[in-house]
Amino acid sequence: MVVAVTASLQGEAAAWAADLYSDHARELSDIGLFLDALKTRFEDPTRLQRAEAQLVGLRQGGRPVQDYIRDFQKVTGRLRSWPDHLLVHHFSTGLDIDLRRACVVRGIVGRLSEWFKAAVELDVGLRELPGACEVRLQPHKGQDQSKDSTNQMPSSNARPKPVFRCFRCNRPGHRAAECTFPESINIPTGVGRPDTTPKKMTEKSRVAHQVGQTAPGDISPALEEYEEEGPVEDPMVSDPIVPFTIPITLTSPVTGESGSFQALLDTGCTRCLISKEVVWQMSIRVTRLKSPIRFEQVDGSLLGGAPINWVTEPVRMEIGIHWEVIRFILVPSMSESIILGLAWLDKWTPNMWWADGSRHLRLAVGPQPPHPGVHSEDRAVEDSKSGLAGSDPGYPAVYSDLAAVFSEQECNSLPPHRSTDCAIEIVPGARLPKPRMYPMTSSELQEMRKYIDENLARGFIELARSRIAAPVLFQGKKDGGLRLCVDFRGLNAVCIEQTYPLSLMKDLLAHLVAGKIFTKLDLREAYYRVRIKKGDEWKTAFNCPLGSYQFKVMPFRLQGAPAVFMQLINEVLHEHLYRGVLAYLDDILIYSQTLEEHVKLVRTVLKKLLDARLYCKLSKCEFHKKRIEYLGFRVSAAGIEMDPSKVRPVLEWQAPKTRRQLQRFLGFANFYRQFIPSFADVALPLTQLLRTKHIAGKPHPGQSLNWTVACQRAFESLKTLFAQEPVLVHPDPGRPFVVQADVSDVAVGAVLLQCNDQGILQPCAYTSKKFTDTERRWAVWEKEAFAVKWALSTWRHLLEGA
């Protein structure tokens, strides 16, 4: 075999082989060793690069597809390490547009050989169709057109001529010897890296490539003959390889600053990639992928030298007037700044124009961000309700670069440990509750299994070996589903109570005088964004038929959970609380005077939530509203109202017949008592029914009531007052207040008023209380003096300094 190969060598290569025979070299004993030595000594080191360049530029160009396949196989014979799916991509890309569309319509999938077979069948059918596309060349200026010109049209069976391109200027239709254009070409869309541009070819090498000759001593023909591959003649072999890059602008979701970069459009890359230098420069946050991604290059090596583990958060990208929100895969070692791969090209299908050697890209504009300064304030607010939607229609596009804060996937990640972790402190010496377990129905067990599987996968729970364990029970939902509840009553009874205060609703609503535009944010799985303090996880254990598990995140119904979460929210938003932002547990209200101020403040809050790894539930969020429901109230610039959806059922409420039914009605009425003048006086007959001395025997929830005419009258009076849906104006510390108080034999009532711009007094709040048995025996003047003092004490926080 070695003798057969050496016999085909010529020139310097033949002399080298003769020296081996004279030295009795060991390479002559094995064909593998001989070929390795031959390649090391004579093979062109750029052979693979030239083959890759040929493949990238290879196109059908109107020829019969059999000719295109033959040239494709000749080139890929030198690229045996390339995976089959990458060859399929390059083959399909090089097909004529009509044939490629036909292949797509047929839905061809599989190996390269199947693509070859299908392309041949479809190409024959397309050429038999009337009006099939033909490629015709126009003679170059200065060329004698009379030699080959005829007045007859070419026959439909004539084989189209190949499209020649000039080696000098890359323009079609003429050769380098006829070129009159300058050699350099300006590319409007961007240029590639200098080190990736092929070196300038000498005139001698150009001629050699054009006629298919080889330089003296070149062993490539011998090697290709041994590998059963002949020399390749490719009209695109000398095309300059200039990567197609476009200028883009990225906006940092952390700092809000923008930076300009060149992005490479790469059809050989499946994803959109970004370098670590850009990530650092733009302060872009990254998150770990659930499973690493392997990016294989054409030589089989891994891009970046190892599997990729990181993906960026959503980032705003602008290309001209086009913009979008996109995620990038982070590649630690990558020479390009940004690569836009097939995923991006398939999504936007940009049109690329290559005529006359110039490069242009036409891209769909897509949704554009709003410019609040263009519209009036009211128009902008109304636009935000329906027309300012970005990549997700649930929020205005001005927040599209912060889309990660609405991500349900991100919320599935385990939150970090913080200083506000939920600590569970058991009273020293307390007797720990014994482990218990409740029986479950088949549907409950199915729901239990689903909950455990989901939360084990998310990392929120883990297997437990604990001395205590709470039982699990289920409550029915309005939609017929089941809600899982862990019964922590035994644990809560032996825990030290958390003393961190919760915000007062009345105090929160008293600070909305500056609000004209409102946004409400509802946090997703708020308690699950808080970790259990390290070492306390065993205390949250629960039992079920599927085993014993414990929480790594703060569960619901745990004593102190609201206080712990309130502490976290206050730490995250403390700079803005009562300065345009109100927070009550997981409900956040943002209010402003103007839209510009409002957008800026909402962005600040969203960024702080994202930095704290807190996420919003988009379906419950509302943006840029003039009227909004918050904590059971309807809030607007005009004032505060009762939530109509909650008041409506009251009008249809039937007279209560048991103690439990009466407690429910009075509980609801008491929530809105600040809207009802003299509430304590009107509701007195009903509250008297709950007093023990008015009940025969020991009270219990199902006990019947001694319902009287006075009770019915009080019940109907309250329903009538609720139906009026009064509006309370926002207290304004910059205006004077008026306090009015009055008393009756059994109760005291007061109202806080302010004048509007027309000088009309309007109520800000009502308050009332019934007298105790001692207070009822006071004289009238004592009751009236008490009423004034009590009203001033109630609203002291508003009256002082007003």
QUIPE-V225976 format. One line per field, one symbol per residue. ss: DSSP state (~ for helix, > for strand, _ for the rest). psi: psi as a letter, one per 20 degrees, with the letter a starting at -180 (. if undefined). burial: b if it has 24 or more other C-alpha atoms within 12 Angstrom, else e. Layout:
ss = ???
psi = ???
burial = ???
//
This chain:
ss = _~~~~~~___~~~~~~~~~~~~___~~~~_~~~~~~~~~~~~____~~~~~~~~~~~_______~~~~~~~~~~~~_______~~~~~~~~~~~__~~~~~~~~~~_____~~~~~~~~~~~~~~~~~____________________________________>______>___~~~_______________~~~______~~~~~~~~~________~~~~~~~__________________>>>>>>>______>>>>>>>>_______>>>~~~~~~~___>>>>>>>>__>_____>~~~__>>>>>__>>>>>__>>>>>__>>>______>>>_~~~~~~~__>>>_~~~__>>>_________~~~__~~~~~~~~~~__>______>~~~~~~~~~~_~~~~__________>___>_______________~~~~~~~~~~~~~~~~~__>>>______>_>>>>>_____>>>>>__~~~~~_>_________~~~~~_______>>>>>>>__~~~~_>>____~~~~_>>>__>>>>>_>_______~~~~~~~~~~~~~___>___>>>>__>>>>>>__~~~~~~~~~~~~~~~~~____>_~~~_>>>>_>>>>__>>>>__>>>>_~~~~~~~~______>~~~~~~~~~~~~~_~~~___~~~~_~~~~~~__~~~_________>____~~~~~~~~~~~~~~~___>>________>>>>>>>___>>>>>>>>>_____>>>>>>>>>>__~~~~___~~~~~~~~~~~~~~~_~~~~___
psi = ghhhghhiqqchhhhghhhgghjlqihiiphghghghgghhiqpijghhhghhgghipqgkirqhhgghghghggihjliipqhhhhgghghhiqqhghgghhgghlpqbrhhhggghhgghgghhhiqpkqpqppppqqpiqoiigjprjqqqqiippqqqoqqphgijqrirrhhjpjqqhqppohirraqhiipqqpqrhghghghhikrqqpipjghgghhhjkprqpooijhjppnoqoqqprpqppigiiqqqprpppooiiphrpqqrhgggghjlpqqqpqhqqppoprhjirppiirqpiqqrrpqpppociqqrpqqqppogophqgppoahgghhgimqpppjqkirpqppqpgapqqqnhihrrghhhghhhhhilpchpiiqqiijhikhhijphghiiqpqrqrikqopoppppiqoqqqprpqqqrhhhhghggggggghghijhrrqqnqhqpqrprqqqrhjiapppppnjhgghhjqpppjpqqqpghhgiijjhjphpqppppqplghijpqpppijhhijqqqrijaprqqirorqjppigghghhggghhhjhhipjlipqpodjopppqrgrhghgggggggghghgghjlpqqohhjqqplqipqppkjqpprhhbprqohhhhghhhjpqpqirgghhhgghgghhhjhiioplghggjghghhhiqhijppapqqhjpqqmorhhghghghgghghhhimqppqppoiiqqqpppqqqahirqqqppqqpahjjppqphqqqqqqqrhghhjrrghhghghggggghhgkghhhpi.
burial = ebeebbebbeeebbeebeeeeeeeeeebeeeeebbeebeeebeeeebebbbbbbbbbbbbbbbbbbbbbbbbbbbbbbbeebeeebbbbbbbbbbbebbbebbeeeeeeeebeebbebbbebbeebbeeeeeebeeeeeeeeeeeeeeeeeeeeeeeeeeebbbbbbbbbbbbbbbeeeeeeeeeeeebbbbeeeeeeeeeeeeebeebbeeebeebbbbbbbbeeeeeebbbbbbbbbbbbbbbbbbbbbbbbeeeebebbbbbbbbbbbbbbbbebbeebebbbbeeeeebebeebeeeebbeeebebbbbbbbbbbeeebbbbbbbbbbebbbbbbbbeebbeeeeeeeeeeebeeebeeeeeebbbebeeeebeebbebbbebbbbbbebbbbbbbbbbbbbbeebbbbbbeeeebbbbbbeeeeeeebebbeeeeeeebeebbeebbeebeeebbbbbbebebbbbbbbeeeeeeeeebbbbbbbbbeebeeeeeebbeebebbbbbbbbbbbbbbbbbbbbbbbbbbeebbbbbbbbbbebbbbbbbbbbebbbbbbbbbbbbbebbeebbbbbbbbbbbbbbbbbbbbbbbbbbbbbbbbbbbbbbbbbbbeebbbbbbbbbbbebbbbbbbbbbbbebbeebbebebbbbbebbbebbeebbebbbbbbbbbbbbbbbbbbbeeeeeeeeeeeeeebebeeebbebbbbbbebbbebbbbbbbbeeeebbbbbbbbbbbbbbbbbbeeeeeeebbbbbbbbbbeeebeeeeeeebbebbbebbbebbeebeeee
//
